Amino acid sequence: MAGLPKVLLSGFEPFNGELLNPSQEVLAELSGERIAGHRVEPLLLPVDFEAAPAALLAAIERHRPELVLCTGEAGGCTGLRLERVALNFIDARIADGAGRQPREIDVLAGAPAAYLCRLPLAEMAEALRDHGVPAELSLTAGSYVCNAVYFRLLHALAGTGTRGGFIHLPYLPEQACRHPGAASLSLATQAKGLGIALGVALGQ
Ligand code: PCA
């Protein structure tokens, strides 16, 4: 399988007092899997405005993937949230892992205000629902570390043949127990959903 083209799949470490991050857990489920003729290469990122994009861009250099799919937790969302837009904007509600809390600044000065995702997100969301996985399209990935990583990803990939996307994930049931009323999806369903989304994206 070493010769297969690669998909780079990133997730984040737990943050904001959580003991788990669904995006970290799905990496273990999908690591090394073969999807539509591609091998899934996992990458765990720290919740850090500087270290996370740096590690992602280094991994892209190292692995030369055909597709990069980043994932992160969006506690409270009800399904897989397919992000259409990466904004050149940071406004951190809480400090990152390095203690930084930038407010109302650019991700990259001089770069465009936003990038649109070029993956077939509507088709991916439809396929997810067809397979019983709740999914929604979203026009903003927020203004925290996930959006900053997404913006740096799409900026780096602009004009290359490599495609990229970002999917936010709901709490795992173990997390939702500590947030009464919050939605959750099992790890198996989340991992299945990412496999389906990747299959549709790679089939294009
Ligand atoms: N979610 C955060 C950062 C890390 C994560 O998993 C976000 O949505 O920005």
Residues whose N, C-alpha, C, O or C-beta is under 5 A from the ligand:
A	BS01	PCA	F12 E13 V47 G72 E73 A141 Y144 V145 C146 N147
